[in-house]
Amino acid sequence: MRRRLLGPLVLVLALVVLVALGLRDRLERMPLFGGEVIANRGIAADVDSGAAAKAVDPTSAADAQGPNMASYAVAEAKDAQEQADLAAKTSETGGSQTPARLSLEAARTAMDDYEREVDCEYVRLAQAPAKVAERERQWRWLPVEIAQMERMAFDDAVSRVGRGCPRWSDDAAAYQQRRKQRRANAALAAQVGELRALLTNSGLEGQLAPTLAQAMYDALLSGDPKLIERIGYADMVWSGYGNRTMAERMGVRRELWTLVACDLGLDCLPGGPTLDRYCLRFGICGYPNLEATIRQWASGRTMEVLQNQRAELLQRIRSGQIAGLFDPPKNPLPGGP
């Protein structure tokens, strides 16, 4: 019953996020994209692909152990020299550090590191005492056998995703510094056209809004389900600039595109990275596929919208009729730039 209450929260708070996105260009210094906007059972981080709903401040896990971008590179010997080379490209201008332009190869390496560190952050934040207590409260509302299934699946996800993650004594300031560095690296990668960076949380979403449509087309045309999954975050940002009808804006765009990516070959089976990440972020674990997982919190109406839009997108993609898919509506909604 409690999980069903998450559905209305997801839709209402998704609208709040979209309204905030529409105002972003007018609030120069306001960090609207402090991390993922996620469901009530979720946590905040930097990667896309999740329900747009009530965000939980990850800095509350101040004493949790977590990875560090630079230290992660040191821990992984094969990446250490690449990170040193990246740091060496920073030039000093007027007392501030101005990163040099990356090569496309360096941009890809930066995004590989971005993705790995975010996975490690998911593990760290999911194990924070507050999140552990929250999951236990939620599990008490479930039948005993389902709660036990979720506990086991959660432990398995932590083991798989957390394998090889470095751990340090951490605090809120250290987390924010890591996050700031991740976004700076992603922004540099976006500047040289690295497609993952263009579709992710780099802090440049507002500036890149006019080019997001092309990036989303490029992701579709690549045929890579991992890139197609990333369209969800970019589509949510793009929608915030009046580029969707109200019905589409009320949809959960991240879940929609992840479901489509699953249909197109993304690994969404139990034990795979998609369900593991969803488990760590939202605490909903052990279900046979993403659709069944989403049903644990989504209302019947939300699922109906998702399934209808999912079928339409799949039909257009498989028939090659994607022209106009990311065109703004003929009568733009108010609130755009």
Long-range contacts (C-beta under 8 A, 24 or more apart in sequence): 1-141, 2-138, 2-141, 3-138, 3-284, 3-296, 3-297, 4-297, 4-299, 6-39, 6-40, 6-41, 6-53, 6-297, 6-298, 7-297, 7-298, 7-299, 7-301, 7-302, 8-299, 9-39, 9-40, 9-53, 9-54, 10-39, 10-40, 10-51, 10-52, 10-53, 10-54, 10-252, 10-297, 10-298, 10-302, 11-250, 11-252, 11-302, 13-37, 13-52, 13-53, 13-54, 14-52, 14-53, 14-236, 14-250, 14-252, 15-249, 15-250, 17-52, 17-236, 17-240, 18-236, 18-239, 18-240, 18-249, 19-240, 19-335, 20-240, 21-205, 21-206, 21-236, 21-237, 21-239, 21-240, 21-241, 22-240, 22-241, 22-242, 22-335, 22-336, 22-337, 23-335, 24-205, 24-206, 24-240, 25-206, 25-337, 31-203, 33-201, 33-203, 33-205, 35-179, 35-201, 36-201, 36-281, 38-281, 38-282, 39-282, 39-297, 40-297, 41-134, 41-135, 41-138, 41-282, 41-283, 41-284, 41-297, 42-281, 42-282, 42-283, 43-122, 43-125, 43-126, 43-131, 43-280, 43-281, 44-125, 45-118, 45-121, 45-122, 45-125, 45-281, 46-114, 46-118, 46-121, 46-179, 46-182, 46-183, 46-186, 46-200, 46-201, 47-114, 47-115, 47-118, 47-119, 47-200, 47-201, 47-277, 48-199, 48-200, 48-201, 48-229, 48-230, 48-232, 48-233, 48-234, 48-254, 49-229, 49-230, 49-232, 49-233, 49-254, 49-257, 49-258, 49-274, 49-277, 50-254, 50-255, 50-277, 50-278, 50-281, 50-282, 51-252, 51-254, 51-255, 51-282, 51-294, 51-297, 52-236, 52-252, 52-253, 52-254, 56-131, 58-121, 58-125, 58-128, 58-175, 59-172, 59-175, 59-176, 60-128, 60-130, 61-124, 61-125, 61-128, 61-129, 61-130, 61-131, 61-175, 62-170, 62-171, 62-172, 63-129, 63-169, 63-170, 63-171, 64-124, 64-125, 64-127, 64-128, 64-129, 64-170, 65-124, 65-127, 65-167, 65-168, 65-169, 65-170, 66-120, 66-121, 66-124, 66-125, 66-167, 66-168, 66-170, 66-174, 66-175, 66-178, 67-117, 67-120, 67-121, 67-124, 67-165, 67-166, 67-167, 67-168, 67-178, 68-166, 68-168, 68-174, 68-178, 69-113, 69-117, 69-178, 69-181, 69-182, 69-185, 70-181, 71-166, 71-168, 72-113, 72-116, 72-117, 72-120, 72-166, 73-113, 75-166, 76-164, 79-109, 79-113, 82-106, 82-109, 83-113, 86-110, 86-185, 99-184, 99-188, 101-188, 101-191, 101-192, 102-188, 102-189, 102-191, 102-192, 103-192, 104-192, 104-193, 104-194, 107-188, 107-189, 107-192, 107-193, 107-194, 107-197, 108-189, 108-194, 110-185, 110-186, 110-188, 110-189, 110-194, 110-197, 111-185, 111-186, 111-189, 111-194, 111-196, 111-197, 111-200, 113-185, 114-182, 114-185, 114-186, 114-189, 114-197, 114-200, 115-196, 117-178, 117-182, 118-182, 119-161, 119-165, 119-277, 120-161, 120-162, 120-165, 120-166, 121-175, 121-178, 122-161, 122-277, 122-280, 122-281, 123-158, 123-161, 123-162, 123-165, 123-280, 124-165, 124-167, 124-170, 125-280, 126-154, 126-158, 126-280, 126-281, 126-283, 127-158, 131-283, 134-283, 135-283, 138-283, 149-285, 149-286, 150-283, 150-284, 150-285, 150-286, 151-285, 152-286, 153-270, 153-279, 153-285, 153-286, 154-279, 154-280, 154-283, 154-285, 154-286, 156-271, 157-275, 157-276, 157-279, 157-280, 157-285, 158-280, 160-271, 160-276, 161-273, 161-276, 161-277, 161-280, 195-219, 195-222, 195-227, 196-227, 196-230, 198-234, 199-227, 199-230, 199-231, 199-233, 199-234, 200-230, 200-233, 200-234, 201-233, 205-234, 205-237, 209-237, 209-238, 209-241, 209-337, 212-237, 212-238, 212-326, 213-238, 213-243, 213-326, 213-327, 216-325, 216-326, 217-322, 217-325, 217-326, 220-317, 220-322, 220-325, 221-322, 223-264, 225-261, 225-262, 225-264, 225-265, 225-266, 226-261, 226-266, 228-257, 228-260, 228-261, 228-264, 228-266, 229-257, 229-258, 229-261, 229-266, 229-274, 230-257, 231-257, 232-256, 232-257, 232-258, 235-326, 238-326, 241-336, 241-337, 242-328, 242-332, 242-333, 242-334, 242-335, 242-336, 242-337, 243-326, 243-328, 243-329, 243-332, 243-336, 244-329, 244-333, 245-329, 245-333, 246-333, 247-305, 248-309, 249-333, 250-305, 251-305, 251-306, 251-309, 252-298, 252-302, 252-306, 255-290, 255-294, 255-298, 255-306, 256-306, 256-309, 256-310, 256-313, 257-313, 258-290, 259-290, 259-291, 259-294, 259-306, 259-310, 260-310, 260-313, 260-314, 260-317, 262-289, 262-290, 263-310, 263-314, 264-314, 264-317
